[in-house]
Amino acid sequence: MDSTQQQSVAPQTRPFDRSSGDGVARCARYAIGPNKLHLCGPDVGTEVFAYLRSGESDAGLTNILSQFQTLYPYLQAIAAANRIRDPFDPRVVEAYWIGNELLEQIPPKRYYDHLVDVVALKKKYPPARFQEVVDKIRQGARMHHSFHVLNLYRRTGHEQVDHTLETFAQCLVSWGEIMAIDGPTFTVRSRPLVVEGHTLVLGESVEQQVRRRLWDDDLLESANVGDTLSIHWGVPCEVLSAAQVTSLERYTRYHLALANETL
């Protein structure tokens, strides 16, 4: 194809698959919460909002999400370990944010190599601190968002600072049962992250309110009282199945236990 022909080819847009079948759109919904706060990824909140509002996806959105320096390498690593070509395959996106069987196919050595070669953790951490992370990988840590949040401590976006309890809780993907719906506001019952003594635990259930954005209406308009939402940085992301809730809780609790070994 010559240069003239290349210029005449327009990007292929497609409507979002509003189910979990569109990995790129699904990933964008989890990524937009911290990105709009300028915490993770490039300064692309406006562009991602535009895609979500339009309900269309093309290579541009894929390219934007590929610039997230923590998120995208994790997706690449999970996909490669499972011989999946597309890092935004819905199964890969679910594995990272929610958790599924793909995580169980990744040998500890591959996760170690990821943290050393891609995250450059060995260069960033003192030897003793790095060894703590290595020991947790040997114990069975998985390439799940919750392990990175709870056990690497430092935010890996624009601010290289330690997490606080509040940012730990916001950065974890949480889940909450819808108790009431009032227009764009969901009242959900969830278990907050709290400190008991020197231990991080999921506390007793409390009610909180989360608001869907204008671009959420068609995705979450079918959400009903009794459904469970995933929530990231205060943004409702999607309705979870019972199996997904079980998986998310399982990985979160396991990585909480690993975190408590060195807090």
C-alpha positions in Angstrom: 0.0 0.0 0.0 1.5 3.4 -1.0 1.4 6.6 1.2 -1.7 7.9 -0.7 -3.6 4.8 0.0 -2.6 4.8 3.6 -3.9 8.4 4.1 -7.3 7.4 2.7 -7.9 4.7 5.2 -10.0 6.0 8.2 -9.8 4.4 11.6 -12.4 1.7 12.0 -14.9 2.7 14.7 -17.3 0.2 16.3 -20.1 0.6 18.9 -19.1 -0.5 22.3 -20.2 -3.9 23.3 -21.9 -2.8 26.6 -21.5 -6.3 28.0 -18.2 -7.7 29.3 -17.4 -8.8 25.8 -15.6 -5.5 24.9 -12.3 -5.7 26.7 -11.1 -2.2 25.7 -14.3 -0.5 26.8 -14.4 -2.5 30.0 -10.8 -1.6 30.8 -11.5 2.0 30.2 -14.3 2.0 32.8 -11.9 0.7 35.5 -9.1 3.0 34.4 -11.0 6.3 34.2 -11.5 6.7 37.9 -7.9 7.3 38.9 -7.0 8.8 35.5 -9.5 11.7 35.8 -7.8 12.5 39.2 -4.4 12.6 37.4 -3.1 9.6 39.5 -2.5 6.9 36.9 -1.8 6.9 33.2 -1.2 9.8 30.8 -3.3 13.0 30.9 -6.1 11.5 28.7 -9.2 11.8 30.9 -10.9 14.1 28.4 -10.3 11.7 25.5 -11.4 8.6 27.4 -14.6 10.4 28.5 -15.3 11.3 24.9 -15.0 7.7 23.9 -17.3 6.5 26.7 -19.9 9.2 25.9 -19.9 8.4 22.2 -20.3 4.7 22.7 -17.7 4.0 20.0 -14.3 2.4 20.1 -11.4 2.4 17.7 -7.6 2.0 17.7 -7.3 5.4 19.3 -8.8 4.2 22.6 -6.7 1.1 22.5 -3.6 3.3 22.0 -4.6 5.5 24.9 -4.9 2.6 27.3 -1.7 1.1 26.0 0.1 4.2 27.4 -0.8 3.3 31.0 2.6 2.3 32.3 1.4 -0.1 35.1 -1.9 -1.4 33.7 -0.8 -2.3 30.1 2.3 -4.3 31.0 0.3 -6.3 33.4 -2.3 -7.1 30.6 0.5 -8.0 28.3 2.1 -10.3 30.8 -1.2 -12.1 31.6 -2.0 -12.5 27.9 1.5 -13.8 27.0 1.5 -16.3 29.9 -1.8 -17.7 28.6 -0.9 -17.5 24.9 -3.6 -14.9 24.2 -2.6 -12.5 21.4 -4.7 -9.5 22.5 -3.8 -7.9 25.9 -7.3 -6.4 25.8 -9.0 -9.7 25.4 -12.0 -9.6 27.9 -10.6 -12.6 29.7 -7.3 -10.8 30.3 -9.0 -7.6 31.4 -11.2 -9.5 33.8 -8.2 -11.4 35.2 -6.4 -8.2 36.1 -9.3 -6.3 37.6 -11.5 -9.0 39.0 -9.6 -12.2 38.9 -10.1 -15.5 37.0 -8.4 -18.8 36.1 -5.9 -17.1 33.8 -3.9 -15.9 36.9 -3.4 -19.5 38.0 -1.5 -20.3 34.8 1.3 -17.8 35.5 4.4 -19.3 37.1 6.0 -17.3 40.0 9.2 -16.9 37.9 7.2 -15.0 35.2 5.8 -12.6 37.8 9.2 -12.1 39.3 10.7 -11.3 35.8 7.8 -8.9 35.2 8.5 -7.0 38.5 12.3 -6.9 37.8 12.4 -6.3 34.0 9.2 -4.2 33.5 8.4 -2.5 36.8 12.1 -2.2 37.7 11.2 -3.0 41.3 14.7 -4.2 42.2 16.2 -0.8 41.3 13.5 1.1 43.1 13.3 -0.8 46.4 16.0 -1.4 49.1 17.1 -5.1 49.0 15.2 -6.1 52.1 12.0 -4.5 50.8 12.4 -6.2 47.4 13.0 -9.5 49.1 9.7 -9.2 50.9 7.9 -8.9 47.6 9.8 -11.9 46.2 8.9 -14.0 49.2 5.2 -13.2 48.6 5.5 -14.3 45.0 6.9 -17.6 46.2 3.9 -17.9 48.5 1.5 -17.6 45.6 0.9 -13.9 44.9 -1.0 -13.5 41.6 -0.8 -10.8 38.9 -4.0 -9.2 40.2 -4.6 -5.5 40.7 -5.1 -6.1 44.4 -1.6 -7.5 45.0 0.1 -4.6 43.2 -2.0 -2.1 45.3 -1.6 -3.8 48.7 1.9 -5.1 48.5 3.9 -2.6 46.5 2.7 0.2 48.7 3.8 3.0 46.5 1.4 4.5 44.0 2.9 3.9 40.5 1.2 6.8 38.7 2.4 10.4 38.6 3.0 10.5 42.4 5.7 8.1 43.6 4.4 8.2 47.2 3.3 5.6 49.7 -0.4 4.8 49.9 -2.5 5.9 52.8 -5.4 3.9 54.2 -7.8 6.1 52.2 -5.9 5.6 48.9 -5.5 1.9 49.5 -9.2 1.7 49.9 -9.9 3.8 46.8 -7.4 2.1 44.6 -8.6 -1.4 45.4 -11.5 -2.5 43.2 -14.3 -3.0 45.8 -17.8 -4.4 45.4 -21.1 -3.4 46.8 -24.7 -4.6 46.7 -27.2 -2.1 45.4 -29.7 -1.2 48.2 -31.4 1.7 46.5 -31.4 3.6 43.2 -32.3 7.3 43.1 -31.7 8.7 39.6 -27.9 8.6 39.0 -27.2 7.7 42.6 -26.7 4.1 43.8 -26.8 3.4 47.5 -24.6 0.3 48.0 -23.7 -1.9 50.9 -20.0 -2.8 51.0 -17.2 -3.8 53.4 -14.7 -0.9 53.7 -10.9 -1.4 54.2 -10.1 -0.7 57.9 -7.2 -1.1 60.3 -7.6 -3.3 63.4 -4.5 -3.0 65.5 -1.7 -3.3 62.9 -3.8 -5.3 60.4 -5.7 -4.3 57.3 -9.1 -6.1 57.2 -12.4 -5.7 55.4 -14.7 -4.2 58.0 -18.4 -4.5 58.8 -20.7 -3.7 55.9 -21.7 0.0 55.6 -23.8 1.9 53.1 -22.3 4.5 50.8 -23.4 6.4 47.8 -21.8 6.2 44.3 -22.9 8.2 41.3 -22.9 7.0 37.8 -21.8 9.5 35.2 -23.8 10.6 32.2 -22.0 8.1 30.0 -23.0 5.3 32.4 -26.7 5.5 31.8 -27.0 3.0 29.0 -24.5 0.6 30.7 -26.0 0.6 34.2 -29.6 1.5 33.5 -30.5 -2.2 33.8 -28.9 -2.4 37.2 -31.4 -3.4 39.9 -31.6 -3.4 43.6 -29.8 -6.6 44.7 -27.2 -6.5 42.0 -23.5 -6.0 42.9 -21.4 -3.3 41.4 -17.6 -3.1 41.1 -16.3 0.3 42.2 -12.9 1.9 41.5 -11.9 5.3 42.9 -15.6 6.0 43.6 -16.7 5.2 40.0 -19.2 2.3 39.5 -17.7 0.2 36.8 -20.0 -2.8 36.0 -22.5 -5.2 37.4 -20.8 -8.4 38.6 -22.1 -11.9 38.5 -22.0 -14.0 41.7 -19.0 -15.9 40.4 -17.1 -12.6 39.7 -17.9 -11.3 43.2 -16.6 -14.5 44.7 -13.4 -14.3 42.6 -12.8 -10.6 43.4 -13.2 -11.2 47.1 -11.0 -14.3 47.0 -8.0 -12.5 45.4 -8.5 -9.4 47.6 -8.6 -11.3 50.8 -5.5 -13.4 49.8 -3.5 -10.4 48.9 -4.6 -8.6 52.1 -3.2 -11.5 54.1 0.1 -11.2 52.3 0.2 -7.5 52.9 -0.4 -8.0 56.6 2.8 -10.1 56.8 5.0 -7.0 56.4 2.9 -4.0 57.4 
